[in-house]
Structures are given as C-alpha cells and as structure tokens.
C-alpha cells in the first residue's frame, strides 16, 4: 500500500472521528435543549441507538487506524492483527443489532400516538438494512479467514526459508 493512500485514509479517518464526536455530543444536547417538551421514551431510545451506532463506527475507525499502522510497519500478517479484525466484526455485528432495534422502536412507535404511525414498509426496510449490515460482518469474517491463511502461509514461508538458509 502506498504511503499516499495510507496518509489519505488516515486523514479521512481523523476527520470522521472528529465529526462523529461532534455529532454524538450534538445529538444528546439537542435532545434536551432544542425541544420544548420533555423527551419521550421513543426519542430517548432513538438517540441512545444513534449514539451507540456512531460509537460502533468509531471503534471500526480506530481498528482500521491500528491496522494501517501495522501495514506501515510490515507486521499486518501476524496474529496481533486478528484482535483488530475481530473488533471490527463485533462492531459491525453490534451495528446490525442496533439497526434492528431501530425497527423495533419504530414498530412500537406505531402504537404510541394515533396518527403518527410509522409505515410498516419502512419498518421492513430497516429490518432489511439490519440484515445487510449483518452480511457485511460476515464478509469481514471471510476476509479474516483469508488473513489467517496468509499469516499461516507467511509463517510456513519463514520456516522454510530458515531451513534453506541452514542448508546453504
């Protein structure tokens, strides 16, 4: 990976992390400061889900940052990289659960206020989104498996090279 691409990706991650912190703080502050009425249970639920969803994105960003650092050092094909990839998989899985919880909250919002119902199709679309996010977690799991094979191949190559060096 070129240094230019690594630096560009780090700049994007840094900007996204700063922006996500601003969004998290802004969402919570606006919930209590910008409304005349006290927040409802559904509103609080959606804000908590939103803050946790942004937190999952932050976890993924930090893990990618750490993996980029390992790429720069040439140590990404090691067992230490699995920890960050596993954290990415867990964060994406948690994001899928959070997306599904939005659908659940929207479902119960249908019965909270007459005339303010959420369309059942929208609830279905959110469930579909949760399924797609879970699919992304599975894709990353498959990539983790490929990384495990690459690490094993790298270890085998190093062992064979050391044996060859002893013979020569």
LUMPA-322692 format. One record per residue (C-alpha): x, y, z. Coordinates in nm, 3 decimals, m for minus. Layout:
<fimis>
x:y:z
X:Y:Z
...
</fimis>
This chain:
<fimis>
x:y:z
0.000:0.000:0.000
0.142:0.337:m0.095
0.219:0.594:0.170
m0.001:0.843:m0.013
m0.305:0.613:0.020
m0.226:0.543:0.385
m0.199:0.912:0.466
m0.518:0.994:0.276
m0.707:0.720:0.459
m0.574:0.839:0.794
m0.685:1.194:0.715
m1.034:1.067:0.629
m1.048:0.862:0.949
m0.931:1.155:1.161
m1.191:1.387:1.011
m1.461:1.122:1.054
m1.366:1.065:1.418
m1.377:1.437:1.500
m1.706:1.473:1.314
m1.856:1.173:1.489
m1.772:1.312:1.832
m1.938:1.640:1.736
m2.247:1.452:1.616
m2.263:1.244:1.933
m2.239:1.545:2.162
m2.473:1.747:1.940
m2.740:1.476:1.929
m2.757:1.444:2.305
m2.750:1.818:2.362
m3.020:1.887:2.102
m3.249:1.627:2.254
m3.273:1.818:2.580
m3.202:2.175:2.473
m3.392:2.212:2.147
m3.730:2.074:2.249
m3.999:2.248:2.446
m4.141:1.926:2.580
m3.953:1.665:2.779
m3.810:1.392:2.555
m4.027:1.089:2.503
m3.919:0.733:2.560
m3.906:0.672:2.187
m3.695:0.982:2.130
m3.452:0.886:2.403
m3.433:0.532:2.262
m3.352:0.659:1.914
m3.084:0.895:2.046
m2.922:0.617:2.251
m2.927:0.390:1.946
m2.779:0.670:1.735
m2.502:0.743:1.984
m2.417:0.374:2.012
m2.422:0.341:1.633
m2.173:0.624:1.600
m1.965:0.459:1.873
m1.953:0.141:1.663
m1.827:0.346:1.367
m1.561:0.498:1.592
m1.447:0.152:1.702
m1.417:0.046:1.337
m1.222:0.363:1.253
m0.975:0.314:1.539
m0.924:m0.051:1.444
m0.859:0.042:1.081
m0.614:0.307:1.201
m0.429:0.042:1.403
m0.427:m0.196:1.107
m0.284:0.081:0.888
m0.010:0.128:1.145
0.067:m0.243:1.123
0.075:m0.221:0.744
0.327:0.062:0.770
0.548:m0.149:0.998
0.507:m0.459:0.783
0.351:m0.658:1.070
m0.007:m0.688:0.947
0.040:m1.058:0.865
0.062:m1.153:1.231
m0.169:m1.284:1.499
m0.186:m0.935:1.653
m0.393:m0.818:1.356
m0.671:m1.065:1.442
m0.760:m0.867:1.754
m0.845:m0.557:1.548
m1.028:m0.752:1.279
m1.231:m0.932:1.547
m1.321:m0.594:1.699
m1.436:m0.472:1.356
m1.654:m0.782:1.314
m1.803:m0.733:1.661
m1.870:m0.364:1.598
m2.041:m0.434:1.266
m2.247:m0.710:1.429
m2.349:m0.472:1.706
m2.442:m0.213:1.443
m2.671:m0.472:1.282
m2.839:m0.528:1.618
m2.874:m0.152:1.663
m3.032:m0.117:1.318
m3.278:m0.391:1.408
m3.353:m0.215:1.735
m3.447:0.097:1.536
m3.706:m0.119:1.359
m3.835:m0.244:1.693
m3.863:0.111:1.828
m4.038:0.219:1.509
m4.278:m0.074:1.544
m4.375:0.031:1.894
m4.394:0.395:1.787
m4.691:0.287:1.577
m4.895:0.240:1.890
m4.769:0.541:2.088
m4.951:0.827:1.917
m5.259:0.793:1.692
m5.199:0.950:1.353
m4.822:0.941:1.394
m4.766:0.586:1.278
m4.455:0.462:1.105
m4.531:0.285:0.779
m4.493:m0.093:0.809
m4.290:m0.091:0.488
m4.039:0.144:0.649
m4.004:m0.096:0.941
m3.943:m0.373:0.689
m3.681:m0.165:0.509
m3.498:m0.103:0.835
m3.504:m0.478:0.905
m3.357:m0.531:0.558
m3.087:m0.276:0.636
m3.003:m0.465:0.956
m2.971:m0.784:0.751
m2.736:m0.613:0.505
m2.521:m0.481:0.790
m2.503:m0.832:0.935
m2.397:m0.951:0.589
m2.112:m0.700:0.593
m1.997:m0.851:0.922
m1.994:m1.192:0.754
m1.790:m1.055:0.462
m1.533:m0.918:0.706
m1.530:m1.258:0.878
m1.448:m1.420:0.543
m1.168:m1.166:0.496
m1.042:m1.256:0.844
m1.025:m1.617:0.735
m0.817:m1.512:0.435
m0.589:m1.316:0.669
m0.548:m1.626:0.885
m0.446:m1.826:0.579
m0.199:m1.555:0.477
m0.048:m1.550:0.827
m0.011:m1.928:0.824
0.147:m1.919:0.479
0.383:m1.641:0.588
0.491:m1.840:0.894
0.547:m2.150:0.682
0.749:m1.949:0.431
0.970:m1.807:0.706
1.027:m2.156:0.850
1.118:m2.298:0.508
1.349:m2.005:0.440
1.532:m2.055:0.769
1.574:m2.428:0.691
1.704:m2.339:0.348
1.947:m2.090:0.499
2.081:m2.363:0.731
2.137:m2.598:0.436
2.315:m2.335:0.229
</fimis>
